[in-house]
Amino acid sequence: MNNKLDVVRKRMAELGVDAYIVPSEDPHLSEYPPEEWKLRQYISGFTGSAGTLVVLSDEAGLWTDSRYYLQAAAQLLGSGITLFKDGLPDTPSLLSWIAGKLTKGNVVGIDGSCFSARNVESYRSFFEDYGILVVSDLSPLWDEGVPRKRTSLYDLPVEITGLSHREKREMIFSKTNADALLLCALDEVAWTLNIRASDTPYNPVAVAYAVVGRKGTVLFAEEACVSASLRNSLAEQNIELKPYDNVFSYVASLPKDFTLSVDSSKTNSALAERIACRKVVEPSPVALLKACKNDTELSGFRLAMRKDGVALSHAFSELYERIGEGERLTEMDVADLLLKHRREQEDFVCESFSTIAGYAAHGAVVHYSASEESNAVIGKDSLLLVDSGGNYFHGTTDITRTVCFGTPTAEQRRDYTSVLKGHVAVAMAHFPEGTQGAQLDALAKAPLWKIGADYGHGTGHGVGHFLCVHEGPQNIRKVQNGVSLLSGMVLSDEPGLYREGKHGIRIENLVAVAEGEQSEFGRFLRFETLTLFPYDASLIEVELLTDEELDWVNGYHKRVWEELSPLISDKKTLKWLGKMTSVIGR
């Protein structure tokens, strides 16, 4: 890794740059960028989806959140890069650390195409107080460029999306007074235009920009990836196709009196600086519209959950049988088995993220990814945490289950049941209209706090409809984000507990915000659990559950059996599912 840092430092010296900041994102600020934009991973060797690298002439540091503390520590070992655990009280912020290392007149360099306009503006404001200049027009400081790989675009019918592009366009312009809206986030482009592709890992999106006008839309994409039939379909919807790179000249040529709505947190700085017309800087109205699923999308989610539940039942019943017979299976075998059975389901497109299968101590690494070097054999004396998901044409799934193939210890049962109590508390929640996710976060954590435990990651993230598995603006976490939970939003419910060096536990279902009761105190909301797959009853310490919690678990298992069993013909799988969903007594 030091050789790569040396290459970057040599280029920095040539350009007169004293600090170089390398983000995880691409020009669309994606969580999972295409290979040609994975500069931070290339230089540092750290493969997590979130993290920012800073290179100085004689030091380097990488900031990442609690999901990746253990993974980053292992991957950065011997790299010459210091790990900074973002979110901990004693961890300096990235900007203050840089300011403490530089002096007045020094230069901070970035590639503005991979930073949001808002971030670049805040960087400049911060460093201005120190007399430090921010230069944002640097290209990536590496020589091993990866060629673009783009896939064919295709459109989704209204039978899947529930709304046409024209209808969505009307909804957008009921939320903004601008003449047009600039879309850079790939999931917002995909949702608005009802198009999909496979340009990025795990997310069924096309690398593209769009300018959505009141009467028509311009799509900037790789023209070779758009078939003649799709071109005709786009034209019928007043969607004009232009080359991907033409977006820069297009926004620069808009009339001065034209107003363009721009979300500065989702638009890269390089593009924002090219806009010549009047800008209306405001949150993208697409984010909230996309987050509130319509009835067709919610029906699609339910269909996808049944298919995923069937696939998981086949995979886990096979897993239990083979490990019970003493077969040697590894973490990577588990991931392969899940993918195999998901691929057997009609309308399966791809995984929604890389499967996390962590046995024993590996389960405590929140976003663990098994490699040939770390690939552990699954045993019977600890816990296996499996976090996986699939993209189907009808919806996106994300589920975590923690299981034991032997006899669990008292500590494992207590830990698991404490996590389950928090998971069930969120699932059963009824809350008044206007409630934000942060107000529900304590429901998931209270049972863990009671035993002196906690977890650092969020309790819930939004999920897209056959789109990105991580979607905003909705979430459930301890930090307020100013966004109320609204009917139709889909989120995860995933508390956890991680004992470093021993085991990790996480239990996750997807839930949809649904209408609750109306009373003299106002309108209430609740959660509908979408995911269909049993918990491991052998890990439940029944005496720690209240009657209401136990009734909820038994009711959920009854529903899993009733919805999945008619779809399963394999007798072994059916028998396994029946056992796993049998009534849990005291």
C-alpha angles and dihedrals in degrees: 000000000000089000090060092048088051091054091051092046092050090053091046090054091050091052096042093244118150099186128023120197117205118191130195094239137093127217088286092050090239125176091221107035123190116263096263091066100047094107096139091053091045094053101038105030090227108133102189118124094239129048143101125223125208120195121196128177092265106010140044133193137187124206120203137155132253094275089070106032095110096037093049092047090056097043095045094050109127093001097112089242121119118222117230114194103219114216098032117117095238095048114103117226116256094246096046090049091053092046090052091054099045134061136217112296095026121130130233112201130202140163099247092202090071098046127072118248089241093055094048090050091051091047092053092047092050097047093043088074088059096045090247119142123223115212112194104177099080119126118221108295097228136092104211100085118185116219120243116264113196131176135211117282120228134182129236118227121239087248086074102031098040091215134060123231090254091054091048090048090055090050091051094053092049084066102045137042094207123114092236142001125231112217120195103153106096096221091051091052090047095047096045095048097034091234132134139184139159102250097127130045113271096348115095095221140121122235097246147123128222137198107203114202131187093257103020146009135227117213118200108201142129101292093207089063094058115085124218091250092052091048088055091047091050092048091053087058094048092254113145119203121221132169114279097243093049091080090087095055091040096058089042091056099050114119117266093242093050115107118218121190110224129182102212091199092058102035119083115240095238092058095041090055091057095058108112100179130074112295126214104201108205140130112282109262088211093071096066095036090052092046094058102071119212122229093266092053092047090050087051091052090053091050092049090050092055091050091046091047090054092049092049092047091055092045098047096042088054090046093052092048097048096045090044088056090052099254115159108245127167136204091262090051088057091054091047092050093052092049091047093056094041089054088057090064120094114250094017109148108173145319113288090222139348109291116253110213109168123172123200110324091008089065088066090063097088097211097024118171117195117229132184088264098048099033103134126202112242111243138179101244100072143027132283117212114200120186113177144141146183140218114225125177088252100046151330125264133202121176137165126196129175116205141177124213094193136032111311122224123243090254092051091050093048092047093047094047092049089054091046091052091055091045092051092045090060092044091053095044120130114189140172122260110272095040115142126214093250089064090060097043093088091058089067095042102042095083089050093047087054090065094039096259136121142163132226104216127082121276093224141011130189119259127211127228104254085333137083117352088217111055134165163246094036121071145142112232138121095263116081113237099181093242120123120216109253134194111274097028114133119212140165122250104207122148117170147182124211126192107191112234093010120055146320129221128195129160118193137179130163116242133190124217106242138181115276131183129316115223140160085275093060140259119333132200133204140183128262110206108227103178117092116202133103129253122235103264091191088071096051118102094206095196089064092059123085118230089255092052093047091048089051093052093047091046090050092050090049090053092047090054094046094049100039106034095070088056096052121080099170107101096210092052092045091051091049092049091049091053094046093050098043117126115280111220133190 
